Amino acid sequence: MFYRQMGKIPKKRHTIFGKEDGSLYREQVMGTRGFSGSQSILYHHYLPTEVEKAELVKSYLPEYEEQAALKHRHFITDSISLKGNALDAREYLLGNQDLLIGTINVSEPMESFYRNGDGDEMLFIHRGFGKVESMFGTISYRPGDYIVIPIGTIFRVIPEGDENTKILFIESFTQITTPKRYRNEYGQLLEHSPFCERDIRGPEKLETFEQKGEFEVLTKSRGYIHSHILGHHPLDVVGWDGYLYPWTFNIGDFEPITGRIHQPPPVHQTFEGNNFVVCSFVPRLYDYHPEAIPAPYNHSNVNSDELLYYVEGNFMSRKGIQVGSITLHPSGIPHGPHPGKTEGSIGKKETLELAVMIDTFHPLKIVKNAGNIEDPNYMYSWSEKK
């Protein structure tokens, strides 16, 4: 990311930064990869290390199903009844050693604060409006926003309005960034990138709270959730600067790359993490060769599992897919358009579909509870038998 500054900071880092009463603001260096990765420096009213109580709460790692036959899977996430705040209502559906994937029906604000000490998080807002309050400031969200929250960031999600917020989430065990091939040696997004820095929003305002008292921060780390009771409000930052902070990008600002013949899925890539990528399928013109077939060709995933989350629109290569569906096409067997979809795409000029794709380079495992929302006949939906 690029450099940002908010609030009050001293002229030089690691120097005296005093309050009016003569006491000091407390400096916190927050960075990745030791001191060689992305970094920001925050200035607190109180010591960020001040903890009144620490307790182990529970394990958060999901339980996966036993080994089953290799097949394509279809999960209908809008049938999930679980609702609540953006932490307690997380429904884990798939995962591996690199990331966890699921959805959340957010019906109420988080009372406690939260931080992920294992890696970055990405929240894709399918429906709803609200805000994310964090130690770096507040980000408002709307449908289509990808919100990237760096490891160790204290935050909470506050939905607003009458509609619940529906979120597709990724809990990564590494950093989530823009694709390396779209950045130059200085980190700037290049001209052929399907989006640029103008499309990226950081925190909009920095709200500083000076209250003393007991405030809970739920910390996810080492496979468990831990409760830390601070002696002060956790959003006590008066200023910060650096390259590490929450940011958001709306899928509507992704500019699709098209061609005369069908383009491969990597042209839709929007983010990357360790051993996975995230792609955005947005409304776009179809291929314009006079004999082009707009529908994707049948293909075998080579060393990757392909997950698609369907957001809205008409999914031109699929039958029986709903808004909020997740399909998983695992490596080892081919997949492609449903019968009739290839022929039906010929001569079409555009698609209005909207979907998020996650490709992983280690196999995804299915969480046991995901079987409750699965379409068991999806594997056989390519069969032309009656």
N, C-alpha and C positions, 0 to 999 in steps of 0.2 A: 504494500500500500504506500501511499504518499504521505508526506509530513503534514501533521496538523497540530494546532495549538488551541487550547480553550482555557478561559479563566485567567487567574493570576499566577505567574511563575517568576522566579528570580532571573536576573540577567544571565548568570552563569550557573550551570548545574553543579551540585555538590557544594554549594556555598550557603552562607547564612541567609535564611528567609524568615524574617521575624514578623510577628503579629504586633498590633498596636500596644498590647499590654506587655511587650517585651519577651514573651515566650516564642518558641519556634514552631513553624509548620513542620510537619514530619514528611520527609522525602521517602518515596518508595520507587525503586527501580524495578520495572516489570518487563521481562523479556523472555525470549525463546532461545533454545539451543545454548544454554549457559549465557554468555554475554556476546555471542556472535550472530544471533538472529534478530528478528524484529523486536523493537524495544520502545517503551514509553516510560516517562518519569512523571509520577503523580505526587501532589502535595496535599497532605491530609491535615485536618484540624487535630486529630488524635493519632496515637500510634496504631498502625494497621495490624500490629501484633498483639494488641490488647484483647485477650480472651478470658472470660470469666468461667467458662465451663466447656468441656469437650466430651462428647459421647458418641459411641458407635450406634447407628440407627438400624441399618439393615443392609443386606446385599441387594444390589440392583441388577446384577447380571441375569439375563433371562435364561430359562431352561429350554433347550432345543429338542425337537422331535428326534426319535431314533432314525437311523438310516432307512430311507424309503426308496422306491423305484425312481430312477431319474426321469423327470417329466416336467413339462411346463406347468406353471401354477398361476392361479387367478384368485386374488383376495379382494373382497368387497368392503372397503374400509368405512363406507357410510353406514354400514350395518352395526358398527361398534357402538354400544350403548354407554360405555364409560365416559363420564364428564367430570370436570373439576378444574383445578388450577393447572398451569402449564407444566408442573412437575409431577404431581400426583396422578394426573390423567394420561400419562404417557403409556401408550400401548405398543410395546415392542413387537415387531413382526418378523424381522430378519436381522442377521448379523454375522460377523466373523471376527478375526483378530484385528481388523483394521477399522471397523465402524459398526454402529448399531443403527437400525432404520425402523421407523414406526410413525404413527400418527397421534395427534392430540386433539380432542374436542374441549376447547377452553371455554368454560362457562362462568368462571369466577376469577378474580385477581389472586395472585400469590400474596400471602401474608408474610411468610418468611422470605428471605433472600436466598439466592442459590449461586453456586459457582461449580464449574466442571474442572476438576484438577487433573483429569486424564487427557484432555485434548480439546480441540475446537468444536463448536456446535454450529449447525446451520438449521435455521427455521425457515421453511417455505410457507408463506401465508396463502392458503387456498381460499379461505373465506374470512371475512371479518375485518374489523378495524380496532386499533388500540395503540399501545405504546410499550416499549421496553425501557425500563429505568435501569441505569447502570452507573457504576463508579466513574465512567467516562462521560456521562450525560445521558439524555433521553433521546430515543429514536421513535418517531411515530411510524406505524405500519399500516399498510393497505393490501388488498388482494394482489397477488403476484410478486410480493416482495420476498427476495432471499435475504435473510439477516444472518450475517456471519459474526459469531461471538467468540473472541479469542479465549484460549485456555486461561483459567484463573480469574476471569472477569466476574465480579459480583453483579448480579442483575435480578430482575423479576419482570414478569409479563403481566400487563394490565389490559384486559380487553375493554372495549368501549362500545356503546350502542346496544341495540336490542339483539343483534345477531351474535351467536357464538362464533369464536374464532376456530377455524379448522387448520391444523398445521401438519405438514409433512416434515419430520425432523431427521437429521443425521447427527449422531454423536460420533465424532471422529476421534481416533486416538493419536492423531497428528494434526499438523496445521493445514487449514484449507486456504488455498490461494487461487489467483487467476492463472490460466494456463501459461506455462513457461514460453511456449512457442509464440505467444502473442505479446511478449515483453522484450524490450531491448536490454542491453547489458546494464543499463542504469535503472531498470525496473519499470520504465514507462511503457504503457500499452502502445503497440505499433499501429500503423495506418490500416493494416488488413485485419485488425482485431474487430470482432462483431460488436464491441462496445468500447467505451473509453472512460477516462476519469470523470468526465462531466456527468456520466450516468450514475456514478457512485455517490451515495450519501453517507456521511458520518453522523455522529450525534448532533442534534439540532440546538440543544441548550444544555448548559451545565447547571444543575440544581444542587446546592450545597446545604447539608443538614448538620447542625451543630448539637443536636440533642444527645444527652447522656441517658443511660438506661440500658435495659437488656434487649438486644436485637439478635434474632437467630439467623445464621447463615448456614444453609445446608450445603455441604461440600461433597462432591462425588469424586472419589479417588480410590484407586487400588481395588476396584470391584465392589466398593461399599459406599453408602451414604453416611456421612458423619455430621453431627450437629455441633456447631460452634456458637456459643452465646458471647457476643461482643458486649463491651461496656459502653458502646456509643453507636450512633447510627452509622451503618456501613457506607453510606453515600455522603461522606464528609469531605470530599475532594474539592479544593478551591481552585485548582488549575492543573493542567497537564500538557505535555507535548511529546511528540514522537510519531512512530509508524505503527504502533500496535493499539488497536481500538476496535470496537464494534462498528460494522458498516453494513449498508444494505444496497441491493441492486434489484430493480424491478424487471421481471421477465419481459414486460412490454417494451423495454428499452433494448432488448437483444435484437440486432439487425441480422436476419438470416442470410447465409451464403448460399446462393443458388447457381445452377449451371445448365448447360444444354442437355446433359443427361443426369441421371440420378446421382446425387452426392452421397458419400459415405457418412455414417453417423458422427465421426469426429468433427465435422464442420459445425456441429451444434454444441460443441463443448463450451462450457461456461466457467467451470471451476475444476480444481484437481486437489486431491490429497494423496497420502501415501497408499498406493495400490488401488485407487479408485478415481473416477472422474464423474462430474455432474454435467448433464447436457440439457439444453432448453429447446423444445420443439414448439415453434411459434407460427402464427399465420404467415404464409409465404406463397410466392408464385411457384408453380410447378416448373419442371424442366421444359425447355423450349425447343429441343431438337424436334423436327417434324415427325419422327417416329419414336419419340421418347415414351417410356413407360414410367409414369410418376410413382407408382407404388414401389416400395422397396423390394429388391430381389430376395429370394430365399438365401439365407446365409447361415453358416455355422459360426458360432462365437469361438474364436481362437483364444484360449486362456482367459476368458472373461465371462462372467454372468451378467445378463442384461435385465435390469429392473425398470419398468415404466410406471409412472404415476400419472393417471389421466385427470387433467384439470377441467377442461371444458372443450366443446366443439364436436366436430364429426370426425371420428377416428377412421381414416380412409382405408387402413389395412386390416381392421379388426371388426369382428362381429361379436355381439353379446357383451361388450365392454360398457361399463357405466362410469359416470363422473365419480371420482374417488376410488376407482379400481386401481389395484396394483397387479401387474403381470410380471412374472419371473420366467425368463428364458435362459436356462442354465447352459454352461459350456458342455460340450460333448455330444450334443444333438442339434440338428438344424432347426431354424424357425423362419417364418416369413408370413406373407399375406394369407388371410383366410381365402378359401375357394371363392372365385368370382371377383375378388377385390382387385386382382391384377388387371383383368379385362375391363372392369368397371372404372378404373382410373384413367384409361387411355382417352385422350382428348380433353381431360379436365384441366383447368387453368390455374387453380389455386386451392389451398387447403386452409381451413380456419381452426385447425386443431391446436390445442395448447396442452403440453405434457412436459413432465420432468423425467429425465432418464438418469439412472445411476448405474454405471458399469463398474464392476469390481474385478480385480485380478487375482483374488482368492475366492473360492466358492462360498456362496452365501448359504447359511444354515437357516432353517425355518423354526421360529419359536412355536412351542407347542400350542399356545392359545390361538395362533393364526389359523389352525384348522377349523375353528368355530365360524370363520367368515369366508371359507374357501368354496369356490365353485369346483366340485370334484370332477366335472366333465370337461374342463377346459382342455386337457391334453388331447382329447378326442375330437375337438371342434374343427380340426382340419380334414376329418374324414368325410368323404362324399357319400357314404352309405346312409340310407334313410334311418 
